[in-house]
Amino acid sequence: MTLPPFRANGTHRAPRVLMVTGAYYPEISSGGLQCQRVTRALAGRVEVQVLTTAVAPALASREAIDGVPVTRIFVNVASTVSKLEASVRLLAALLRLTRECDVVHIHGCSTKNVLVTAVAKLRGRRVVLSLHTAGFDEPDAVRTSGRLAWWAFRTADRYLGVSPGLVNAYLAAGLSPARIEHVPNGIDTQIFNPADAQERDALRQRLGLPRPRPLVMFVGFFSQDKQPHVLFEAWLALQAQHIDTTLVFVGATTSPYFEVDDGLAQRMREEARRRSLADRLVFAGVTHDVHDYLRAANVFALPSRREGLPVALIEAMACGLPCVASRLAGSTDVLIEDNANGLLVAEGDPNAMAAAIASLLRDPARAAAFGAAARATIAGRFSANQIAERWLTAYVPAPEESQP
């Protein structure tokens, strides 16, 4: 695809895009992962720079990752002074980086959006806003943050909603239908791919995971919205039914990030010890090798009560895992067709989740059929290469966007 609106000295050139995220490699966020994956797929067709906030001061303030220049603004989220200083550094970085970009692509809604949008508009740059997170990136939630936040939200030139639920929330606010498109999250389906029994066993050995028992896998940070405790209760119910499994949690159990509940994992450890199950409960922590853990598993579970379009579920399905997820309208039901390529259960019901997981473990043929269908779903609709084309299109102004 060529992009004629971008010209330099009378000749066509690649668009220059500034990606703005809440975190970027090696720190992990949904928006940051999408930027990294889709930017790889756009290599040679788009010139990308990344501007991100970061909480780890040991990271370089500027470096190239996958050949993409990354600028980090460090912030201690627990310090008001640090946040004010970060705002000054963010402004300086924006003034520098927007000087030679065509598009500012903001991922998610946060306090920095006001400053980012203001500088982009001052420079006359096109603003694309990706809506990732249900409950945060919705108009009603943004309005509660004040007039400036609402101004920044509604003045974007283009919106990409990762799920129908986020698109519907946007439309319900009376905003222009011509400016939004449903563009889901995408993944690298070559990295996230099914493992055979021999590969699975080798992965478990390398990762130090128990080998004889089936592995039930969770991926995500420990928050009340992700509800890892619901899965833990479901797993305890499985043990009570003498369905012998290992439960593996991948993701941050502690973090400065405000959503993470530091007490969840500790309470699980204590309960597992009390029941003499500590050897069957694994906390793998934060890793960039999520694909290895998924490919080593037997079943994936997503117990969340709120999601945009869950990347972890997409990744697990791409790995051919039979998946059990909370039924979330406009989110998980976009990915899973119940009893066809996975199972959906009532949100917040550990007994229902336990029953669904048990049904898969007791019927390997059914589980394998769900896994194969899940893989086909993701390969057909959610590869990073497919999503890259949609982002590329969003960087070009459509004729109707000039209309009032």
C-alpha positions in Angstrom: 0.0 0.0 0.0 1.3 3.5 -0.8 0.4 6.7 1.0 0.2 9.6 -1.4 -0.8 12.3 1.2 2.8 12.2 2.6 5.2 14.1 0.4 8.7 15.5 0.8 10.2 17.7 -1.9 7.5 16.7 -4.4 8.1 12.9 -4.0 6.2 10.3 -2.1 7.7 9.0 1.2 6.9 6.8 4.1 4.7 8.4 6.8 6.5 9.3 10.0 4.7 8.2 13.1 5.3 9.0 16.7 3.8 6.2 18.9 2.9 7.3 22.4 2.5 4.5 25.0 2.3 4.0 28.8 5.1 1.4 28.7 7.4 -0.1 26.1 9.9 -3.0 26.0 11.3 -4.2 28.3 8.5 -2.9 30.4 5.2 -4.5 29.5 1.8 -3.0 28.5 -0.9 -4.0 26.0 -0.4 -0.9 24.0 3.4 -1.2 24.1 3.2 -4.8 22.9 0.9 -3.8 20.0 3.3 -1.0 19.0 6.2 -3.3 18.9 4.5 -6.1 17.0 2.8 -3.9 14.5 5.8 -1.7 13.9 7.8 -4.8 13.0 5.2 -5.7 10.4 5.3 -2.1 9.1 9.1 -2.0 8.7 10.1 -0.3 5.5 6.7 1.4 5.0 6.5 3.6 8.1 9.2 5.5 10.0 8.4 5.1 13.7 9.6 6.7 16.9 8.3 5.7 20.3 7.7 8.0 23.3 6.9 6.1 26.5 6.7 6.6 30.2 8.8 4.2 32.3 9.1 3.3 36.0 12.5 1.5 35.9 15.2 4.1 36.2 17.9 1.7 35.2 16.6 1.7 31.6 18.2 4.1 29.1 16.4 7.3 28.5 17.0 6.9 24.8 17.8 3.7 22.8 16.9 1.8 19.6 14.8 -1.3 19.9 14.3 -3.4 16.8 15.8 -0.4 15.0 13.1 1.9 16.3 14.2 5.0 18.4 12.6 4.9 21.8 12.5 7.9 24.2 11.6 7.1 27.9 10.2 9.6 30.4 10.9 8.2 33.9 8.3 8.7 36.6 7.8 7.6 40.2 4.1 7.3 40.3 4.1 7.6 44.1 5.8 11.0 44.0 4.0 14.2 43.1 7.3 16.0 42.5 8.4 13.2 40.1 5.2 13.4 38.2 5.6 17.2 37.7 9.2 16.8 36.6 8.1 14.0 34.2 5.5 16.4 32.7 8.3 18.9 31.9 10.5 16.2 30.3 7.5 15.0 28.4 6.8 18.4 27.0 10.4 18.8 25.9 10.4 15.4 24.2 7.1 16.1 22.4 8.4 19.4 21.1 11.4 17.6 19.7 9.8 14.5 18.4 6.7 16.1 16.8 8.8 18.5 14.8 9.4 15.9 12.1 6.4 13.5 12.3 3.2 13.3 10.3 1.1 11.4 12.8 0.9 11.0 16.6 -0.6 7.7 17.5 -1.6 7.6 21.2 -2.3 4.3 22.8 -4.9 4.4 25.6 -6.2 7.3 27.7 -4.2 8.7 30.6 -3.2 12.1 32.1 -0.5 12.5 29.5 -3.0 12.6 26.6 -3.8 16.3 27.2 -0.2 17.4 26.8 0.4 15.0 23.9 -2.7 16.1 22.0 -2.1 19.8 22.6 1.4 19.7 21.2 0.3 17.6 18.2 -2.5 20.1 17.4 -0.1 23.0 17.8 2.2 21.3 15.3 -0.8 20.5 13.0 -0.2 16.8 13.3 -2.8 14.1 12.7 -3.8 12.3 15.9 -4.8 8.7 16.0 -6.1 7.3 19.3 -6.2 3.6 20.0 -8.8 2.6 22.6 -7.4 -0.5 24.4 -9.0 -0.8 27.9 -12.6 -1.1 28.9 -13.5 1.2 31.8 -10.6 3.6 31.1 -10.6 4.3 27.4 -14.4 5.0 27.2 -16.0 8.4 26.9 -17.9 8.3 30.2 -14.7 7.4 32.0 -12.7 10.2 30.3 -15.3 12.8 31.1 -14.9 12.2 34.8 -11.2 13.3 34.4 -12.2 16.9 33.5 -12.7 19.2 30.5 -9.2 19.1 29.3 -9.2 15.2 29.2 -12.5 15.3 27.4 -11.1 17.8 24.9 -8.1 15.7 24.2 -10.2 12.6 23.7 -12.8 14.1 21.3 -10.4 16.0 19.2 -8.5 13.0 17.8 -8.7 12.7 14.0 -9.1 8.9 14.1 -10.0 6.3 16.7 -9.1 2.6 16.6 -11.2 0.5 19.1 -9.7 -2.9 19.8 -13.1 -4.4 20.6 -16.8 -3.9 19.6 -17.5 -3.0 23.2 -15.1 0.0 23.1 -16.5 1.0 19.7 -20.1 0.9 21.0 -19.1 3.0 24.1 -17.7 5.6 21.7 -20.8 5.7 19.5 -23.1 5.8 22.6 -21.4 9.1 23.5 -22.7 10.6 20.2 -19.2 10.9 18.6 -18.7 10.8 14.9 -19.1 7.2 13.5 -16.9 8.2 10.5 -13.9 8.6 12.8 -13.8 5.2 14.5 -13.0 1.7 13.3 -12.9 -1.6 15.0 -9.3 -2.7 14.7 -8.5 -5.6 17.0 -5.2 -6.5 18.7 -2.7 -8.5 16.6 0.0 -11.0 17.4 2.9 -12.8 15.7 1.3 -16.1 14.8 4.7 -17.6 14.0 5.9 -17.1 17.6 2.6 -18.0 19.2 1.9 -21.4 17.6 0.9 -24.8 18.9 3.5 -27.2 20.4 3.3 -31.0 20.0 3.7 -33.3 23.1 7.4 -33.6 22.7 8.0 -29.8 22.4 5.6 -29.3 25.4 7.6 -31.7 27.6 10.9 -30.0 26.5 9.6 -26.6 27.3 8.4 -27.6 30.8 11.9 -29.1 31.5 13.6 -25.9 30.3 11.2 -23.6 32.3 11.4 -25.7 35.4 7.7 -26.5 35.3 6.2 -29.7 36.7 6.1 -32.3 33.9 3.7 -35.1 34.9 0.5 -33.1 35.8 -1.6 -30.9 33.4 -0.8 -27.2 33.5 -3.5 -24.6 33.8 -2.2 -21.2 32.7 -3.0 -17.6 33.6 -1.3 -14.6 32.0 -1.7 -11.1 33.3 -0.9 -8.7 36.2 -2.5 -9.3 39.6 -5.4 -6.9 39.8 -9.0 -7.1 41.1 -10.2 -6.7 37.5 -8.1 -9.6 36.2 -9.4 -11.7 39.1 -6.6 -14.3 39.4 -8.2 -15.1 42.8 -11.3 -16.5 41.0 -9.1 -18.9 39.0 -7.3 -19.8 42.2 -10.6 -20.7 43.9 -11.6 -22.7 40.8 -8.2 -24.6 41.0 -8.8 -25.4 44.6 -12.2 -26.9 43.6 -10.4 -29.0 41.0 -8.0 -30.4 43.7 -11.0 -31.2 45.9 -12.4 -33.2 43.0 -9.0 -35.1 42.8 -8.3 -33.5 39.4 -4.5 -33.2 39.8 -3.2 -30.1 38.1 -0.5 -27.4 38.4 -1.6 -23.8 38.3 0.8 -21.4 36.7 0.5 -17.6 37.0 2.6 -15.5 34.6 2.7 -11.8 35.2 3.4 -9.1 37.8 2.3 -9.9 41.3 3.7 -6.7 42.7 4.2 -3.4 40.9 4.1 0.4 41.4 1.2 0.3 38.9 -2.0 1.4 40.7 -4.1 -1.5 39.5 -1.8 -4.3 40.9 -3.0 -5.7 44.3 0.2 -6.8 46.0 -1.7 -9.0 48.5 -3.4 -11.4 46.1 -0.4 -13.6 45.4 0.6 -13.7 49.1 -2.8 -14.9 50.1 -2.7 -17.6 47.5 0.7 -18.8 48.7 -0.5 -19.0 52.3 -3.7 -20.9 51.3 -1.8 -23.3 49.1 0.7 -24.0 51.9 -2.2 -24.6 54.4 -3.6 -27.2 52.0 -0.2 -28.8 51.2 -0.5 -27.7 47.6 2.4 -25.3 47.5 4.4 -27.5 45.1 1.5 -27.3 42.5 1.3 -23.5 42.5 3.8 -21.6 40.3 4.4 -17.8 40.1 6.5 -17.3 37.0 6.5 -13.5 37.3 7.1 -11.1 34.5 8.6 -12.6 31.3 9.1 -11.8 27.6 8.8 -15.5 26.9 5.1 -15.7 27.4 4.8 -17.9 24.3 7.0 -20.6 25.8 4.8 -20.8 28.9 1.6 -20.9 26.8 3.1 -23.6 24.6 3.9 -25.7 27.7 0.4 -25.5 29.0 -2.7 -27.8 28.7 -5.5 -25.2 29.4 -5.6 -21.4 29.5 -8.0 -19.5 31.8 -9.0 -15.9 31.7 -11.2 -15.0 34.8 -11.3 -11.2 34.2 -14.3 -9.0 34.9 -13.2 -6.3 32.6 -11.2 -6.4 29.3 -10.9 -4.5 26.0 -9.7 -7.2 23.7 -7.5 -9.5 25.9 -4.1 -10.0 24.2 -3.3 -12.9 26.6 -6.4 -14.8 25.3 -5.5 -14.1 21.7 -2.0 -15.5 22.4 -3.3 -18.6 24.1 -5.7 -19.3 21.3 -2.9 -18.9 18.7 -0.9 -21.5 20.6 -3.8 -23.9 20.1 -4.8 -24.1 23.7 -8.3 -24.9 24.8 -9.4 -21.8 26.6 -11.9 -20.9 29.4 -12.8 -17.3 29.8 -15.3 -15.1 31.6 -18.2 -14.1 29.3 -17.7 -10.4 28.6 -19.9 -8.9 26.0 -18.1 -7.2 23.2 -14.8 -8.6 24.4 -14.2 -12.3 25.1 -17.3 -13.3 23.0 -15.6 -11.7 20.0 -12.8 -14.3 20.3 -14.6 -17.4 21.7 -17.7 -18.9 20.3 -18.9 -21.0 23.2 -18.5 -24.7 22.7 -17.0 -24.2 19.3 -13.4 -22.9 19.8 -13.5 -22.6 23.6 -15.7 -22.1 26.7 -17.3 -19.0 28.2 -18.5 -19.0 31.8 -20.2 -16.5 34.1 -17.8 -13.8 35.3 -16.8 -14.2 38.9 -18.0 -17.8 39.3 -15.2 -20.1 40.4 -17.4 -23.2 40.4 -18.4 -22.6 36.7 -14.8 -22.1 35.8 -13.7 -25.2 37.6 -16.4 -27.2 35.9 -15.3 -25.9 32.4 -11.6 -26.7 33.0 -12.5 -30.1 34.4 -14.6 -30.9 31.3 -11.6 -30.1 29.1 -9.1 -32.2 31.1 -11.5 -35.1 31.2 -12.0 -35.1 27.4 -8.7 -34.6 25.6 -10.2 -35.1 22.1 -12.7 -32.2 22.8 -10.0 -30.1 24.2 -7.8 -30.7 21.1 -10.7 -29.8 18.8 -11.3 -26.5 20.6 -7.6 -25.7 20.5 -7.4 -26.3 16.7 -10.4 -24.2 16.1 -9.0 -21.4 18.4 -5.8 -21.4 16.4 -7.7 -21.1 13.1 -9.7 -18.2 14.5 -6.6 -16.2 15.4 -4.6 -17.1 12.3 -7.5 -16.0 10.2 -8.3 -12.6 11.8 -5.7 -11.5 14.3 -2.2 -11.7 12.9 0.0 -8.6 13.4 0.5 -8.4 9.6 -3.3 -8.1 9.1 -3.6 -5.4 11.8 -0.6 -3.5 10.4 -2.5 -2.9 7.2 -5.4 -1.4 9.2 -3.1 0.9 11.1 -1.5 2.0 7.9 -4.9 3.0 6.5 -5.7 5.0 9.7 -2.6 7.2 9.1 -4.2 8.5 5.9 -7.0 11.1 6.2 -10.3 9.9 4.8 -12.3 12.5 2.7 -15.2 12.4 5.2 -12.9 13.5 8.1 -12.7 17.0 6.7 -16.5 17.3 7.0 -17.8 19.1 10.2 
